[in-house]
Amino acid sequence: MRKIAFISGLYYNERLLLYTSLLDRLKENNISVDVYTTVKSTVAVSKEFQSEKFFNIKEIYLPTKIFTSLKKILNYSWDYYLKESKTKHIFSFEQNKDIDHSYKFIASIISKLKLTKLFNSFVIFFISFYCHFFNKFDSQFLKNISKYDAVIFGWPYRDYNVLYANLCKKHKIPTIALIAGFDNITSKSRFLFKYDFYFAWSEQMINEMSYFYPYINTNKIFVIGNPQYELLKIEKYKLPKNIFFNNLNLDSNRLTILYAMGTPNQFREDYMLLDLLEKLNTCDFIDKVQFVVRPHPAFFDVQDWDSVISECKFPVFVQKVSERLTERDFPSVDSLKDWVNAVSHCDVLINAASTITFDAIYCKKPVINVNYDLNTDENTKRFITVQNSRYLHALLIVNSGAVHIVNSTFDMINCISDFVSDYPKKYSEKEFERLHLLKKVCSLDFDIDPLDNLISSINKILNLGKKI
């Protein structure tokens, strides 16, 4: 029996490890897994859902001011080196041209002197030295490390992963970076560590990695698609449509619109939602529609919407996403069912170029993409339009022809009206483009097993032995 470790601590991975058949199918391939997670609730419920061992691993906190400064300088230095910003910085450059001015100046000097890679190595050394000096290793992982044939890092951007990855390198254990989201290469902080292998969603993601990480050998990148989509196929998580709607006091005969909101850390999308709900009250088709609103897990202010929702002349149900999270990054089985059933049973999705676009397309649902901003906060105003015109991950969706782009509340209402008037016609308008986008970004067709490529890729790496 071969043995691997999976270091998680991310909502996406917790869901994958707890509720899919991944661990059982790996065991069928003679591979056992030890899961390490910073999420205590995952360990608490793991025995109910999985037979493999789940351990808590302590989260390492680095000295904030010093390390934040080093990371910013490193990120900007790579931006100058590559002669193009990673998209996470574009908004800062556009709205606050003087932000991090001193960091950018230092980074530009490092880049001009061609010291970016050396500085990257210094930051890795700094993390390792700090963690060694203050004895930050997790004792359980240290005890077991010699047993592992490979270690998968489910959140490879987390800074303390450098510590465990370096430890694996010392023991000549292959390290694997699992990239969790379609936008992670172009919107997250950089990998600090050069892992031995990478699991990417698609050839599109490999192209992005080749650009932003020119030192990574593309032969070391395996395309696995999006393995969590097995959850959308498991019947025990999916309620019959009429029962799901009855539980929400909704009508299964109405056109159901799922409005999925993005993270409030970037912009307040509820401005658009509330404006839309108010204006729909005057439309003559409101007796044929209803809304399921899915706030981002980080959004807690849903009670502020009560006055608007109470005035709606059509049914509106708000999923209590944040209340389902008993701990940060822990996906309870109830939160899983909320997501599976909302995406599976809605007729149309509205969102702003987020990952749920692909969830809906995988469930064969059309998508309306928001391309306007009613935000009144000067610090984040115009974020959506900037995102859709500049951010590489958003451009994949916006320029695909697979989604209906709306530029105002008026456009949104007209688009909804078209779906109400003739759903089959409106649905078929972009059907081919949706399938093409799903294949391009997720490397999936509707009939492909979402876990196959991940399992076969792990097998291939383990068959290489510790020759890295």
C-alpha positions as CSV (number, residue, x, y, z in Angstrom):
1,M,0.0,0.0,0.0
2,R,1.4,3.3,-1.1
3,K,0.9,6.3,1.2
4,I,0.5,10.0,0.5
5,A,-0.3,13.1,2.6
6,F,-2.8,15.8,1.7
7,I,-2.3,19.2,3.4
8,S,-5.6,21.0,3.1
9,G,-7.2,23.8,5.1
10,L,-9.2,25.3,2.2
11,Y,-13.0,25.1,1.8
12,Y,-12.7,23.6,-1.7
13,N,-10.4,20.8,-0.5
14,E,-12.4,20.1,2.6
15,R,-15.4,19.5,0.5
16,L,-13.5,17.3,-2.0
17,L,-11.9,15.1,0.8
18,L,-15.0,14.8,3.0
19,Y,-17.8,14.2,0.6
20,T,-16.5,12.8,-2.7
21,S,-15.4,9.2,-3.4
22,L,-11.8,10.3,-3.9
23,L,-10.3,8.7,-0.9
24,D,-12.1,5.4,-1.4
25,R,-11.1,5.3,-5.0
26,L,-7.5,6.0,-4.2
27,K,-7.6,3.1,-1.7
28,E,-8.9,0.9,-4.5
29,N,-5.7,1.9,-6.4
30,N,-3.6,0.8,-3.4
31,I,-3.1,4.4,-2.2
32,S,-3.9,5.4,1.4
33,V,-4.1,9.1,2.4
34,D,-3.4,11.0,5.6
35,V,-5.2,14.3,5.5
36,Y,-3.8,17.3,7.4
37,T,-6.1,20.3,7.8
38,T,-6.2,23.5,9.9
39,V,-10.0,23.1,10.1
40,K,-10.9,21.4,13.4
41,S,-14.5,20.7,12.4
42,T,-13.3,18.7,9.4
43,V,-11.5,16.3,11.7
44,A,-14.5,16.1,14.0
45,V,-16.9,14.9,11.3
46,S,-14.4,13.0,9.1
47,K,-15.2,9.6,10.8
48,E,-18.8,10.0,9.7
49,F,-17.9,10.3,6.0
50,Q,-14.4,8.8,5.5
51,S,-12.3,5.9,6.7
52,E,-8.9,7.6,6.2
53,K,-7.1,9.4,8.9
54,F,-7.7,13.2,9.3
55,F,-5.3,15.2,11.5
56,N,-5.3,18.8,12.6
57,I,-2.2,20.7,11.6
58,K,-1.4,23.9,13.3
59,E,-1.6,27.0,11.2
60,I,1.6,29.0,11.2
61,Y,1.5,32.7,11.6
62,L,4.4,34.6,10.2
63,P,5.5,38.1,11.5
64,T,2.9,40.2,9.7
65,K,4.6,43.5,9.0
66,I,7.9,42.1,7.9
67,F,6.5,39.3,5.8
68,T,3.8,41.4,4.2
69,S,6.4,43.8,3.1
70,L,8.6,41.0,1.7
71,K,5.7,39.5,-0.2
72,K,4.6,42.8,-1.7
73,I,8.1,43.6,-2.9
74,L,8.4,40.0,-4.3
75,N,5.0,40.2,-6.1
76,Y,5.8,43.6,-7.7
77,S,9.3,42.5,-8.6
78,W,7.9,39.6,-10.6
79,D,5.4,42.0,-12.2
80,Y,8.2,44.2,-13.4
81,Y,10.3,41.1,-14.4
82,L,7.4,39.8,-16.5
83,K,6.6,43.3,-17.8
84,E,2.9,42.8,-16.9
85,S,1.0,42.9,-13.6
86,K,-0.6,39.8,-12.2
87,T,-4.2,40.8,-12.3
88,K,-4.5,41.0,-8.5
89,H,-2.6,44.3,-8.7
90,I,-4.3,46.0,-11.6
91,F,-7.2,47.4,-9.5
92,S,-4.7,48.9,-7.0
93,F,-2.7,50.5,-9.8
94,E,-5.9,51.9,-11.4
95,Q,-7.6,53.3,-8.3
96,N,-4.7,54.2,-6.1
97,K,-1.7,55.0,-8.3
98,D,0.5,55.8,-5.2
99,I,-0.4,52.7,-3.3
100,D,2.7,50.8,-2.1
101,H,4.9,53.3,-3.9
102,S,8.0,52.5,-1.8
103,Y,7.5,48.7,-2.4
104,K,7.2,49.2,-6.1
105,F,10.3,51.3,-6.2
106,I,12.3,48.7,-4.4
107,A,10.8,46.0,-6.6
108,S,11.7,47.9,-9.8
109,I,15.3,48.1,-8.7
110,I,15.4,44.4,-7.9
111,S,14.0,43.6,-11.3
112,K,16.3,45.9,-13.2
113,L,19.3,44.3,-11.4
114,K,17.9,40.9,-12.4
115,L,17.7,39.8,-8.8
116,T,14.0,38.7,-8.8
117,K,14.7,35.0,-8.6
118,L,17.4,35.5,-6.0
119,F,15.0,37.6,-3.9
120,N,12.4,34.9,-4.3
121,S,14.9,32.4,-2.8
122,F,15.7,34.8,0.1
123,V,11.9,35.0,1.0
124,I,11.8,31.2,1.1
125,F,14.9,31.2,3.3
126,F,13.4,33.8,5.6
127,I,10.2,31.7,6.1
128,S,12.2,28.5,6.7
129,F,14.6,30.1,9.1
130,Y,11.8,31.8,11.1
131,C,9.8,28.5,11.4
132,H,12.9,26.5,12.3
133,F,14.1,29.0,14.8
134,F,10.7,29.2,16.6
135,N,10.0,25.4,16.2
136,K,6.9,25.8,14.1
137,F,6.8,22.3,12.7
138,D,3.7,20.2,13.3
139,S,4.7,17.2,15.4
140,Q,2.2,14.8,13.8
141,F,3.4,15.6,10.3
142,L,7.1,15.3,11.5
143,K,6.4,11.9,13.0
144,N,4.8,10.5,9.8
145,I,6.7,12.2,7.0
146,S,9.1,9.3,6.4
147,K,6.1,7.1,5.5
148,Y,4.9,9.2,2.6
149,D,5.6,8.6,-1.1
150,A,4.3,12.1,-2.0
151,V,2.6,15.1,-0.4
152,I,-0.2,17.1,-2.0
153,F,-0.5,20.8,-1.1
154,G,-4.1,21.7,-1.6
155,W,-3.5,25.4,-1.0
156,P,0.0,25.9,-2.4
157,Y,-0.1,29.7,-2.1
158,R,-0.2,29.6,1.7
159,D,3.1,30.8,3.0
160,Y,3.7,28.2,5.6
161,N,3.6,25.5,2.9
162,V,7.1,26.5,2.1
163,L,8.1,25.0,5.5
164,Y,6.6,21.6,4.8
165,A,7.6,21.6,1.2
166,N,11.2,22.2,2.1
167,L,11.0,19.4,4.7
168,C,9.7,17.1,1.9
169,K,12.5,18.1,-0.3
170,K,15.0,17.3,2.4
171,H,13.5,13.8,2.7
172,K,13.3,13.5,-1.2
173,I,9.5,13.2,-1.1
174,P,7.8,14.5,-4.3
175,T,5.6,17.6,-3.7
176,I,2.5,18.3,-5.6
177,A,0.6,21.6,-5.9
178,L,-3.1,21.2,-6.4
179,I,-4.5,24.4,-7.9
180,A,-8.0,24.7,-6.5
181,G,-9.7,27.3,-8.7
182,F,-9.9,28.4,-12.3
183,D,-8.7,31.9,-11.4
184,N,-6.0,31.0,-8.9
185,I,-3.0,31.4,-11.3
186,T,-4.0,35.0,-12.3
187,S,-5.5,36.3,-9.1
188,K,-3.8,34.7,-6.1
189,S,-0.4,35.5,-4.6
190,R,2.6,33.8,-6.2
191,F,3.8,30.3,-5.4
192,L,6.9,30.9,-3.2
193,F,8.1,27.3,-3.5
194,K,8.9,25.4,-6.8
195,Y,6.9,22.2,-6.3
196,D,7.9,19.1,-8.1
197,F,4.5,18.6,-9.8
198,Y,1.4,20.6,-10.4
199,F,-2.3,19.7,-10.9
200,A,-4.0,22.2,-13.2
201,W,-7.6,22.4,-14.4
202,S,-6.8,22.7,-18.1
203,E,-4.3,23.5,-20.9
204,Q,-5.5,27.1,-20.5
205,M,-4.2,27.1,-17.0
206,I,-0.9,25.6,-18.2
207,N,-0.5,28.5,-20.6
208,E,-1.1,30.9,-17.7
209,M,1.5,29.1,-15.5
210,S,4.0,29.1,-18.4
211,Y,3.7,32.9,-18.5
212,F,3.6,33.8,-14.8
213,Y,6.0,31.0,-13.8
214,P,8.5,30.7,-16.7
215,Y,10.8,28.5,-14.6
216,I,8.2,25.7,-14.2
217,N,8.7,22.7,-16.6
218,T,5.3,22.2,-18.2
219,N,6.0,18.4,-18.4
220,K,5.5,18.5,-14.6
221,I,2.0,19.8,-14.9
222,F,-0.9,17.4,-15.1
223,V,-4.4,18.4,-16.3
224,I,-7.0,17.1,-13.9
225,G,-10.1,19.2,-14.6
226,N,-12.3,20.1,-11.7
227,P,-12.6,17.0,-9.5
228,Q,-15.2,18.6,-7.1
229,Y,-17.9,18.3,-9.8
230,E,-18.4,14.7,-8.7
231,L,-20.4,16.3,-5.9
232,L,-22.9,17.5,-8.5
233,K,-23.5,13.9,-9.7
234,I,-23.9,12.2,-6.3
235,E,-27.6,11.5,-5.8
236,K,-27.6,11.5,-2.0
237,Y,-26.8,15.2,-1.9
238,K,-29.5,16.1,-4.4
239,L,-33.2,16.5,-3.5
240,P,-36.0,16.1,-6.0
241,K,-36.8,19.5,-7.5
242,N,-40.3,19.8,-6.0
243,I,-39.1,18.9,-2.5
244,F,-36.2,21.3,-2.7
245,F,-38.6,24.1,-3.7
246,N,-41.2,23.1,-1.1
247,N,-38.6,23.3,1.6
248,L,-37.9,26.9,0.6
249,N,-41.6,27.8,0.2
250,L,-41.0,28.3,-3.6
251,D,-43.0,27.3,-6.6
252,S,-41.3,24.7,-8.9
253,N,-43.4,25.9,-11.8
254,R,-41.8,29.4,-11.8
255,L,-38.7,30.4,-13.7
256,T,-36.0,30.2,-10.9
257,I,-33.2,32.6,-11.0
258,L,-30.1,31.9,-8.8
259,Y,-28.3,35.1,-8.0
260,A,-24.8,34.1,-6.7
261,M,-22.9,37.0,-5.2
262,G,-19.1,37.5,-5.2
263,T,-16.8,38.2,-2.3
264,P,-17.6,41.4,-0.4
265,N,-13.9,41.8,0.2
266,Q,-13.7,43.2,-3.3
267,F,-17.1,44.9,-4.0
268,R,-20.6,45.0,-2.7
269,E,-22.7,43.2,-5.3
270,D,-25.8,43.5,-3.2
271,Y,-26.4,47.0,-4.6
272,M,-27.2,45.5,-8.0
273,L,-29.3,42.7,-6.5
274,L,-31.5,45.1,-4.4
275,D,-31.9,47.5,-7.3
276,L,-33.0,44.6,-9.6
277,L,-35.5,43.2,-7.1
278,E,-37.1,46.7,-6.6
279,K,-37.4,47.3,-10.3
280,L,-38.8,43.9,-11.1
281,N,-41.8,44.7,-9.0
282,T,-43.1,46.9,-11.8
283,C,-42.7,44.2,-14.5
284,D,-45.7,42.3,-15.9
285,F,-44.0,38.9,-15.8
286,I,-43.3,38.8,-12.0
287,D,-45.9,36.1,-11.5
288,K,-43.7,33.8,-13.5
289,V,-40.3,34.3,-11.7
290,Q,-38.7,33.7,-8.3
291,F,-35.2,34.2,-6.9
292,V,-32.8,32.1,-4.8
293,V,-30.1,34.4,-3.6
294,R,-26.8,32.8,-2.6
295,P,-24.5,35.3,-0.8
296,H,-20.8,34.7,-0.7
297,P,-19.7,32.7,2.5
298,A,-17.9,35.9,3.7
299,F,-21.1,38.0,3.5
300,F,-23.0,38.4,6.8
301,D,-25.2,41.4,6.3
302,V,-28.2,39.7,4.7
303,Q,-30.6,41.2,7.3
304,D,-30.1,44.6,5.7
305,W,-32.1,43.3,2.7
306,D,-35.2,42.5,4.7
307,S,-37.1,45.7,3.9
308,V,-36.5,45.3,0.1
309,I,-37.3,41.6,0.0
310,S,-40.5,42.0,2.1
311,E,-41.8,44.4,-0.6
312,C,-41.2,42.0,-3.5
313,K,-44.3,40.8,-5.3
314,F,-42.6,37.5,-6.2
315,P,-40.9,34.8,-4.0
316,V,-37.3,35.5,-2.9
317,F,-35.3,33.0,-0.8
318,V,-31.9,33.9,0.7
319,Q,-29.6,31.0,1.5
320,K,-27.9,31.4,4.8
321,V,-24.5,30.5,3.5
322,S,-22.4,32.1,6.3
323,E,-24.6,30.6,9.0
324,R,-23.9,27.1,7.6
325,L,-20.2,27.6,8.3
326,T,-19.6,26.6,11.9
327,E,-15.9,27.3,11.3
328,R,-14.0,29.2,8.7
329,D,-13.4,27.0,5.6
330,F,-15.5,24.1,6.9
331,P,-18.2,22.9,4.5
332,S,-21.0,21.3,6.5
333,V,-23.1,18.7,4.7
334,D,-26.0,21.2,4.8
335,S,-23.9,23.9,3.1
336,L,-22.9,21.3,0.5
337,K,-26.6,20.4,-0.2
338,D,-27.5,24.1,-0.5
339,W,-25.0,24.5,-3.2
340,V,-25.7,21.3,-5.1
341,N,-29.5,21.8,-5.1
342,A,-29.4,25.6,-5.9
343,V,-27.2,25.1,-8.9
344,S,-28.9,21.9,-10.1
345,H,-32.5,23.2,-9.8
346,C,-32.2,26.8,-10.9
347,D,-33.1,27.8,-14.5
348,V,-30.8,30.7,-14.9
349,L,-27.7,31.9,-13.0
350,I,-26.7,35.5,-12.4
351,N,-23.2,36.3,-11.2
352,A,-20.1,38.4,-12.0
353,A,-17.5,36.1,-13.6
354,S,-17.0,33.8,-10.7
355,T,-16.4,30.1,-10.4
356,I,-20.1,29.3,-10.0
357,T,-20.4,30.1,-13.7
358,F,-18.8,26.8,-14.5
359,D,-20.9,25.0,-11.8
360,A,-24.0,26.2,-13.6
361,I,-22.7,25.3,-17.1
362,Y,-21.8,21.8,-15.8
363,C,-25.4,21.5,-14.7
364,K,-26.5,22.7,-18.2
365,K,-27.8,26.1,-17.0
366,P,-27.5,29.4,-18.9
367,V,-25.6,32.3,-17.3
368,I,-26.2,36.0,-17.1
369,N,-23.0,38.0,-16.4
370,V,-23.2,41.3,-14.5
371,N,-21.1,44.0,-16.3
372,Y,-22.2,47.1,-14.4
373,D,-21.7,48.5,-10.9
374,L,-24.0,50.5,-8.7
375,N,-21.6,50.5,-5.8
376,T,-21.4,53.8,-3.9
377,D,-18.1,53.0,-2.1
378,E,-15.5,55.2,-3.8
379,N,-12.7,52.7,-2.9
380,T,-14.3,49.8,-4.9
381,K,-16.5,51.7,-7.4
382,R,-16.3,50.4,-10.9
383,F,-14.6,47.1,-9.7
384,I,-16.9,44.9,-11.7
385,T,-16.4,46.7,-15.0
386,V,-12.6,46.9,-14.3
387,Q,-12.6,43.2,-13.5
388,N,-14.5,42.2,-16.7
389,S,-12.3,44.3,-18.9
390,R,-8.8,43.6,-17.4
391,Y,-8.7,40.5,-15.2
392,L,-7.5,37.5,-17.2
393,H,-9.9,35.0,-15.4
394,A,-12.9,37.3,-16.0
395,L,-12.0,37.8,-19.6
396,L,-12.1,34.0,-20.2
397,I,-15.8,34.2,-19.3
398,V,-16.8,37.6,-20.7
399,N,-15.1,37.1,-24.1
400,S,-16.3,33.5,-24.5
401,G,-19.7,34.2,-26.0
402,A,-21.0,31.6,-23.5
403,V,-22.8,34.1,-21.2
404,H,-25.3,36.8,-21.6
405,I,-23.6,40.1,-20.8
406,V,-25.8,42.8,-19.2
407,N,-24.7,46.4,-18.8
408,S,-27.5,47.8,-16.7
409,T,-30.5,46.9,-14.6
410,F,-32.6,47.6,-17.6
411,D,-30.5,45.1,-19.7
412,M,-30.9,42.6,-16.9
413,I,-34.7,42.8,-16.8
414,N,-34.9,42.5,-20.6
415,C,-32.7,39.4,-20.5
416,I,-34.9,37.8,-17.7
417,S,-38.0,38.7,-19.7
418,D,-36.6,36.8,-22.7
419,F,-36.1,33.7,-20.6
420,V,-39.6,34.0,-19.3
421,S,-41.1,34.5,-22.8
422,D,-39.3,31.6,-24.5
423,Y,-36.9,29.7,-22.3
424,P,-36.0,26.9,-24.8
425,K,-35.1,29.5,-27.4
426,K,-33.0,31.7,-25.0
427,Y,-31.4,28.6,-23.5
428,S,-30.2,27.3,-26.9
429,E,-28.7,30.7,-28.0
430,K,-25.3,30.0,-26.3
431,E,-25.5,26.3,-25.7
432,F,-22.5,25.4,-28.0
433,E,-20.4,28.2,-26.5
434,R,-21.1,27.1,-22.9
435,L,-19.9,23.6,-23.7
436,H,-16.8,25.0,-25.4
437,L,-16.0,27.2,-22.4
438,L,-16.5,24.2,-20.0
439,K,-14.0,22.2,-22.0
440,K,-11.5,25.0,-22.3
441,V,-11.4,26.0,-18.6
442,C,-12.4,22.8,-16.8
443,S,-11.3,20.1,-19.3
444,L,-14.6,18.5,-18.8
445,D,-17.5,17.3,-20.8
446,F,-20.8,16.4,-19.2
447,D,-20.1,12.6,-19.4
448,I,-16.5,12.6,-18.1
449,D,-15.9,11.3,-14.6
450,P,-14.6,14.3,-12.7
451,L,-12.2,12.3,-10.6
452,D,-10.6,10.1,-13.2
453,N,-7.8,12.5,-14.2
454,L,-6.9,13.3,-10.6
455,I,-6.6,9.7,-9.6
456,S,-4.6,8.7,-12.7
457,S,-2.2,11.6,-12.3
458,I,-1.5,10.7,-8.6
459,N,-0.8,7.1,-9.8
460,K,1.6,8.3,-12.5
461,I,3.6,10.4,-10.0
462,L,3.8,7.6,-7.5
463,N,4.9,5.1,-10.2
464,L,7.9,7.4,-10.8
465,G,9.0,6.6,-7.2
466,K,11.1,9.3,-5.4
467,K,13.0,10.1,-8.6
468,I,12.4,13.8,-8.8
